């Protein structure tokens, strides 16, 4: 019933339902195409790819679907929040990690590194690829980049965790804003102030505030895993709903078999906001890595150094079929979805959201 709204008209999609763009290889061209083919907006988190890989990715998605899709990048920051980095801190932190590596029969790293690709190279490739949507987190690209997107007909979409960030995105000329609540899996994309677990807003507290503060389309994200969540998001003023964890649990996603099975577990899984994975605050499935970091006097180095240390631990853990040191993003709705295929999940989101929107008021229904 929301097929004709500002978002669907602007993007040329059938349903205002977005797939969350998962980073670190959890996205897949197959999933993005499946969501787009089902009428929504498929997405791929491409911040870990080089420019050449981004061009190959876009071509792969287009071989699978002729419909619009979204590519996501992380805006670089000049400095990270938190404690400054020095050699003594790095040495002490590596000593904390050493037993974890030894448990997996890995050689402990001698130092932390920077696994990132050049952002400007990524942007140039994205502009050449011309996806329907360029979404970004952790900041706002330079005005020249936004202007070049406009020239190419690429819709820009920024993420906000508070009203001030939403206003900053609109003032910069960004076309649409994602209101990202604390329930969401993965990183908290704050960029104006350091995110603190105690001060984060839930999706359904943040959403109406953002809706009242900006005039551009607003996409709700975080804690939306079925039709009830979609219907609630629209009731609070959203123009579209972004679903992450439920799509991550689908067979087409790039998540490991172990990761997907935990996300679909009817009993759910315990998630935690932690800096242990990347150095930035993010929501992951609680495991031995996050619990160990909770006990350390220094829980994580800054981003992206921390990421270079946890990636080999995660790979080795998953290769052994163990969740102990795996880095598995998950929102608080983990376990809510029962659908293994993206098309089935899309159909359920559409049908159930309409059902819950049109449900009769029990106080007015005749006996």
DAZI-V82612 format. One record per backbone hydrogen bond with DSSP energy under -1.0 kcal/mol. NH is the residue of the N-H (numbers start at 1). CO is the residue of the C=O. E is the energy in kcal/mol with one decimal. If there is no record, write none. Layout:
# DAZI-V82612
nh=<NH:NH>
co=<CO:CO>
e=<E:E>
This chain:
# DAZI-V82612
nh=<9:10:11:12:15:17:18:19:20:26:32:33:34:35:36:37:38:39:40:41:44:45:46:49:54:55:56:57:58:59:60:61:62:63:65:70:71:72:73:75:90:91:92:93:94:95:96:97:98:100:101:102:103:105:106:122:123:124:125:126:127:128:129:130:133:134:135:136:137:146:147:148:149:150:151:152:153:154:155:157:158:159:160:166:167:168:169:170:171:172:173:174:176:177:178:179:180:181:182:184:186:188:199:205:206:207:210:211:212:213:214:219:220:221:230:231:232:233:234:235:236:237:238:239:240:241:242:243:248:249:250:251:253:254:260:261:262:263:264:268:272:274:279:282:283:284:285:286:289:291:292:293:294:295:306:308:310:311:314:315:316:317:318:319:320:321:322:330:332:334:335:336:345:346:347:348:349:350:351:352:353:354:355:356:357:358:364:365>
co=<5:6:7:8:39:15:241:41:243:23:28:29:30:31:32:33:34:36:35:17:70:22:72:46:50:51:52:53:54:55:56:57:58:59:61:42:133:44:135:137:86:87:88:89:90:91:92:93:94:97:97:98:99:102:101:118:119:120:121:122:123:124:125:126:69:155:71:157:73:142:143:144:145:146:147:148:150:149:132:134:176:136:178:162:163:164:165:166:167:168:170:169:156:217:158:219:160:221:201:181:283:281:196:202:202:203:206:207:208:209:210:177:240:179:226:227:228:229:230:231:232:234:233:218:218:16:220:18:244:245:247:340:250:26:256:257:258:259:260:265:284:282:275:274:186:272:328:270:324:287:288:289:290:292:302:304:306:307:310:311:312:313:314:315:316:318:317:283:183:331:263:333:341:342:343:344:345:346:347:348:349:350:351:352:353:354:361:361>
e=<-2.5:-1.8:-2.2:-1.8:-2.8:-2.1:-2.9:-2.7:-2.4:-1.8:-2.3:-2.4:-2.1:-2.5:-2.2:-3.0:-1.2:-1.7:-2.2:-2.2:-1.7:-1.1:-2.3:-2.0:-2.1:-1.9:-1.9:-2.5:-2.6:-1.9:-2.0:-2.6:-2.2:-1.5:-1.7:-2.1:-2.3:-2.4:-1.9:-2.6:-2.1:-2.4:-2.2:-2.2:-2.5:-1.4:-1.3:-1.8:-1.4:-1.1:-1.6:-2.2:-1.9:-1.5:-2.8:-2.0:-2.8:-2.3:-1.9:-2.5:-2.9:-1.9:-2.5:-2.0:-1.7:-2.8:-2.2:-2.1:-1.4:-1.8:-2.6:-2.0:-2.0:-2.2:-2.2:-1.3:-1.2:-2.9:-2.6:-2.1:-2.0:-1.0:-3.0:-1.8:-2.6:-2.1:-2.2:-2.2:-2.9:-1.5:-1.4:-2.3:-1.6:-2.2:-3.0:-2.9:-2.7:-2.7:-2.0:-1.6:-2.3:-2.6:-2.0:-1.3:-2.8:-3.2:-2.5:-2.7:-1.9:-1.0:-1.7:-2.9:-2.5:-2.1:-1.8:-2.6:-2.2:-2.2:-2.1:-2.0:-1.3:-1.5:-2.4:-3.3:-1.1:-2.2:-3.4:-3.1:-2.4:-1.5:-1.7:-3.6:-1.6:-2.6:-2.7:-2.2:-1.9:-2.0:-1.6:-2.7:-2.6:-3.1:-1.7:-2.0:-2.9:-2.3:-2.7:-3.1:-1.8:-2.5:-2.3:-2.2:-1.6:-1.3:-1.9:-1.5:-1.8:-1.7:-2.7:-2.4:-2.2:-2.2:-2.6:-2.6:-1.0:-2.0:-2.7:-1.3:-2.4:-1.6:-2.3:-2.3:-2.2:-2.7:-2.3:-2.2:-2.7:-2.3:-2.5:-2.9:-1.6:-1.7:-2.2:-2.5:-1.7:-2.2:-1.6:-1.4>
